[in-house]
Amino acid sequence: MTALSMRELPAADRPRERLLNQGANALKTSELLAILLRTGTTERPVLDLAEFLLTHFGSLEALSRAPVGELARIKGIGQAKAIGLKAAFALAARLARSEAEARPVNTSEDVARLLGEEMRLLDYESVRVICLNTQSKVLAVEEVTRGTLNESLFHPREAFRPALARQAHAVILVHNHPSGDPRPSDADMHVTRRMRQAGELLQIEVLDHVILGAPRNGTDKNFFSFRDEGML
């Protein structure tokens, strides 16, 4: 059976019309993607193309992390659509961050809400420092280094520089594991100990070190917290 193109679908079944009449929450993920893509190919109508993307990459999260070049090579996508998809994912991440920044950061879940959407898009390790005031409100979030978290690439002075500049009361160290596995390495544990010691000298409390990954073992938790595990 030949799949129907968007124009051949009854008006009430077209994603754009359904979004207009029922709201975005009524649409499947593939239908929302189809709206962004707008067109498919002769062999693969846009709804089928959207479903193919999700199947090909395995999940929406994996799709969001795909480089522009890889997306552009897929027939029916091309560079313009690939850029559009990356922009949409980046906007969603920035919205999540802006909403989280308006609230105090008190728990590891707050940290995941603040930076999880943004940092899961990265295909490299990024080390961020969240600077907090006495009410646990965000003063700044700064990237202090890129690359594997080890002594050759990271030093506490980089992490505390933005905190000192903003007279922060406390900091939270955050980095991502692009592999998706948030479990800490030996280097992660060593750097955490050094950060805590440096914070004690500077009288800036290191509240936590959170490693962001991806959901695993059938759970929704996609991060590791040194404080939650009693390791800080």
C-alpha positions in Angstrom: 0.0 0.0 0.0 1.4 3.4 -1.0 1.8 5.9 1.8 -0.3 9.0 1.3 1.5 12.4 0.9 0.5 15.2 3.2 -1.7 16.8 0.6 -3.6 13.5 0.1 -4.4 13.1 3.7 -7.9 14.3 4.9 -7.5 17.8 6.2 -8.4 16.8 9.7 -5.5 14.3 9.8 -2.8 16.7 8.6 -0.3 17.5 11.4 -0.5 21.2 10.9 -4.3 21.3 11.0 -4.3 19.0 14.0 -1.9 21.2 15.8 -4.0 24.3 15.0 -7.2 22.6 16.2 -6.0 20.3 19.0 -2.7 21.8 20.2 0.8 20.4 19.9 0.4 17.9 22.7 -2.1 16.0 20.6 0.5 15.2 18.0 3.0 12.3 17.9 6.7 13.1 17.8 6.9 12.1 14.2 4.1 14.4 13.3 5.8 17.4 15.0 9.0 16.5 13.1 7.0 16.3 9.9 5.8 19.9 10.4 9.4 21.0 10.8 10.5 19.1 7.7 7.5 20.3 5.6 8.2 18.1 2.6 9.4 14.6 1.9 10.5 12.9 -1.3 8.6 11.1 -4.1 9.5 7.7 -2.5 9.1 8.8 1.1 6.3 11.3 2.1 7.1 13.6 4.9 5.4 11.6 7.6 7.3 8.5 6.5 10.5 10.6 6.4 9.9 11.7 10.0 9.3 8.2 11.2 12.4 7.0 9.3 14.6 9.6 11.2 13.4 8.4 14.6 13.9 4.8 13.6 17.3 5.4 12.0 18.7 7.2 15.0 16.9 5.2 17.6 15.4 8.0 19.6 14.6 11.7 19.5 17.6 12.3 21.8 20.0 10.6 19.4 18.5 12.5 16.5 19.0 15.8 18.4 22.7 15.0 18.8 23.3 14.1 15.1 25.7 16.5 13.4 24.3 18.7 10.6 26.5 16.9 8.0 25.1 13.5 9.0 21.5 14.7 8.8 22.1 16.5 5.5 23.3 13.2 3.8 19.9 11.6 4.4 17.8 11.7 1.2 15.0 14.1 1.7 16.8 16.2 4.4 19.6 18.2 2.9 21.5 21.0 4.5 18.6 23.5 4.9 16.3 21.0 6.7 19.3 19.7 8.8 20.0 23.3 10.0 16.3 23.8 10.7 16.2 20.7 12.9 19.3 21.6 14.8 17.9 25.1 15.4 14.7 23.7 16.7 16.5 21.4 19.1 18.7 24.2 20.3 15.7 26.5 20.9 14.0 23.8 23.0 17.2 23.4 25.1 17.5 27.1 25.7 13.8 27.3 26.7 14.3 24.6 29.2 17.4 26.4 30.6 15.7 29.8 30.8 12.8 28.3 32.7 15.1 26.4 35.1 17.3 29.5 35.7 14.3 31.3 37.2 14.1 28.8 40.0 16.6 28.0 42.9 18.9 25.1 42.2 18.8 23.0 45.3 18.9 19.4 44.0 20.6 17.3 41.3 17.2 17.1 39.6 17.3 20.9 39.4 20.7 20.7 37.8 19.5 18.2 35.2 16.5 20.5 34.4 18.9 23.5 34.0 21.5 21.9 31.7 20.3 18.5 30.7 18.4 19.5 27.5 21.3 21.7 26.3 24.2 19.4 27.1 22.7 16.2 25.8 23.0 17.8 22.3 26.8 17.8 22.6 29.0 15.2 21.0 32.0 16.3 23.1 32.6 16.6 26.9 31.9 20.1 28.3 32.6 21.2 31.8 30.3 23.8 33.2 30.2 25.6 36.5 27.0 26.9 38.0 27.6 29.9 40.2 24.9 30.4 43.0 24.1 33.1 45.4 23.0 32.6 49.1 19.4 31.9 47.9 20.7 29.2 45.5 19.6 31.3 42.5 21.8 31.1 39.4 24.3 34.0 39.0 25.9 32.5 35.9 26.6 29.2 34.1 30.0 29.1 32.4 31.8 26.5 30.3 35.3 26.3 31.8 36.8 23.6 29.5 36.1 21.1 26.8 37.4 17.5 26.6 37.9 14.6 29.0 37.9 15.7 32.6 41.4 15.1 33.8 44.2 17.0 35.3 45.9 17.9 32.0 42.8 19.7 30.8 41.2 20.9 34.0 42.3 22.8 37.0 40.2 24.2 39.9 41.4 27.7 39.1 39.4 27.6 35.9 36.3 26.5 37.7 36.5 29.1 40.5 37.4 32.1 38.3 33.8 32.8 37.3 32.6 32.2 40.9 35.1 34.7 42.3 34.3 37.3 39.6 30.6 37.1 40.6 31.2 36.7 44.4 29.3 33.4 44.3 28.3 31.8 47.6 28.5 28.2 46.1 29.2 26.4 42.9 28.1 23.1 41.2 30.4 21.4 38.8 28.6 19.8 35.8 29.9 17.9 32.8 28.5 15.5 30.3 29.4 12.0 29.1 28.5 11.9 25.4 28.5 8.1 25.6 25.3 8.4 27.7 26.7 6.5 30.7 26.9 9.0 33.6 28.9 6.8 35.9 32.0 8.6 37.1 35.5 7.7 36.1 38.5 7.7 38.4 39.5 11.1 36.9 36.0 12.4 37.7 36.3 11.3 41.3 39.8 12.8 41.7 38.8 16.2 40.2 35.8 16.3 42.5 38.0 15.8 45.6 40.3 18.6 44.3 37.4 20.9 43.7 36.1 20.4 47.2 39.5 21.1 48.7 39.9 24.2 46.7 36.5 25.4 47.6 37.3 25.0 51.3 40.4 27.3 50.9 38.4 29.9 49.0 35.3 29.6 51.2 33.1 28.8 48.2 31.1 25.7 48.9 31.1 23.0 46.2 27.5 21.7 46.5 27.7 18.9 44.0 29.3 17.5 40.9 26.7 16.2 38.4 27.5 14.1 35.4 24.9 14.2 32.7 24.3 11.1 30.5 21.2 9.5 29.1 18.4 7.3 30.5 19.6 3.7 31.1 18.5 0.4 32.5 14.9 1.2 31.8 14.8 4.3 34.1 14.3 7.9 33.5 17.4 9.0 35.5 20.1 10.3 33.2 22.6 11.7 35.6 25.0 10.9 38.4 25.2 13.1 41.5 28.2 12.9 43.8 26.2 14.5 46.6 23.3 12.1 46.2 25.7 9.2 46.4 27.4 10.5 49.5 30.7 11.1 47.7 31.0 14.8 48.3 
